[in-house]
Amino acid sequence: MAELRVTSTGTIKLFESDDTSSVTIASPASLGGDRTITLPDANVDLTEVNTMPLANLDIDGGTDIGAAITDSDLFIIDDGAGGTNRKTAASRIKTYAGFSVSDITGATALDATPADTDEFIISDAGTLKRVDYSYIKGSSTIGGLTDVTMDATNFADGLLIQPNSDGSAPTTGTLSTATENIGIGHGTFSALTSGDYNTAVGSRAGTALTEGSENQLFGKSAGGSITTGQYNHIFGMNAGASFDTESHNVAFGLSALGGSVAGAEQNTAIGNFSGDAITSGDGNTVVGYNVGSALTAGGSNVMIGRATGNSCDNGATNIIIGALSDTSSGNANEQMVIGYNQTAVGDNIFSFGQGNTSRVYNNFASNASWTRSSDERLKKDINTNEDCGLDFINDLRTVTFKWKAPSEQPKEFSSHDPEKTEPTHKDKLYGFIAQEVKSVLDKHNITDFNGWNSAPDGDNNSIESISYEMFVIPLVKSIQELSKKIEDLEKKLEDE
């Protein structure tokens, strides 16, 4: 039996029959729509069996192809965007794509590092092209980069990277046995010939270095003028920027030792703008912001603290410690200052304190005695001493004594040491007992005498002390009182 199907065009299509007969119905509407007609075996025309205009083709994708696409498989394409539907083979599609499916399937992982000859597909402005892996990966070592020199001839165990080389090899001087140099920066080592063990990191750091060795240069233009100088340690932008043949200098900070250096060596400058005017002075140590900013030819000075020693230019062997403290003149020598905002008294004088009105000083080249300010203009509530004189002095007991060894001192003292059984000073001495002096002070109701003091020793202990120089004033008062008594006695004798 044959089965006929009436199509939308009114054609009856035959299925599952070998007959060649066909029947045409004038209009499907007369059948009330599409119908399936079952006929007995007959001669049916099959010329239009399984045929349909491509324009009416409907692909619903309901069934997967179930196998890999082959070159002979056909695809339906739109020829001209809204034009005629046409067929094309899969082989023509893959040719248009520019590669063979057998070349790149993506189905199997590489499972190994690509070889230099392995090819990749890239899009070059929309066009697919192939490129070797060797071009993509570039260099596998630092030394393989075009703007890097590493372990080159006459540059053994060295590394040089110059970012300004635009992909070209770094430039140096004519190298001859330059060993273990590390340079990174614009123009770094661009004049190097035979220097060894140098490290320069920073734009234009060490650009003039030729034969100098063991220099450590870090920062923009750090040590940028050094040629044959050695053992310099420079850290900071423009630090040590004018060195050339000088050696053994240390500069740390912006423009530290950054002046017109002409022969200066063995200097240490730590701090921004520290020692930035030194030219030929040797052996200076300046630490702090803007310290020793006037130093030029002066040498062997020690200056520590913000803006310290900024009047000294050619002076030597001065020690100035404390912010804003200074020497007394530019040519000062052997001046020593400890304290804030204090000016040295003069050569061969040590002073300490805060400012110039409260300083204490000592001329160590002559009498070595201590002096302090006593100007009337600095004092008030001035009264004659009436309570600390002869009676006070008469109650004091002078003694002789020797110091105990640390092992003999009380265990609560921080200086106690059972292992030290000998005192530092063994000779007999003359003096007072601090506790006795305190008792005499209490007896005379004297509470503000600075000849006696108590200083802490640890958390729960204190040690009493004596300042012998303070007893000069009571002694003077005692002599005055004795002189008065002598005068009174002499007058009495004269009247008898």
Number of C-alpha atoms within 10 A of each C-alpha: 11 17 16 21 16 21 16 12 12 17 18 25 23 26 15 10 16 14 16 14 14 18 14 12 14 11 15 18 11 9 11 8 12 16 13 12 13 12 10 8 13 14 13 17 16 18 12 13 15 9 9 9 7 12 11 8 10 7 8 6 7 6 7 6 8 6 6 7 11 11 13 11 12 16 11 13 13 12 11 8 8 7 10 12 16 13 14 13 14 15 16 12 15 13 11 9 11 13 15 13 14 7 7 12 9 9 6 7 7 8 6 6 7 13 10 12 11 12 17 12 14 12 9 9 7 7 10 12 14 14 13 15 15 15 11 11 10 10 12 9 8 13 16 12 16 15 19 20 22 20 15 14 12 15 23 16 15 20 20 29 26 25 17 14 15 10 12 13 15 21 19 19 14 14 18 15 14 24 20 19 25 20 26 22 23 22 26 31 31 22 19 26 20 21 26 23 17 24 24 30 23 23 22 25 34 37 25 24 31 25 20 26 23 17 27 22 28 27 24 23 30 35 36 29 20 27 22 20 24 23 18 26 22 31 27 24 24 26 34 35 26 21 29 22 19 22 22 16 24 22 32 25 23 23 27 35 36 28 22 17 23 17 16 25 24 18 23 23 31 23 22 23 26 35 34 27 22 30 22 19 25 21 20 26 22 31 26 22 23 24 29 34 24 20 28 24 20 26 24 17 26 21 30 24 22 22 23 30 35 21 21 25 23 19 23 24 17 26 22 29 25 23 21 20 28 32 28 18 20 18 14 22 22 17 26 26 28 23 21 21 19 27 26 28 22 18 19 17 19 23 25 22 18 17 14 19 13 14 21 18 22 19 18 13 11 9 8 12 9 13 12 15 12 10 8 8 6 9 8 7 4 7 6 6 10 9 13 20 20 18 14 18 16 10 15 16 12 11 10 10 13 12 15 14 19 20 16 15 15 11 12 12 15 12 13 15 15 12 9 12 12 13 14 11 11 12 9 9 12 9 12 17 16 17 13 14 21 20 14 18 20 11 11 13 11 14 10 8 13 12 17 19 13 11 10 10 14 11 6 8 11 13 12 14 17 19 11 12 10 13 18 11 13 20 16 14 20 19 14 14 15 14 12 12 12 12 12 12 12 11 11 10 9 8 7 5
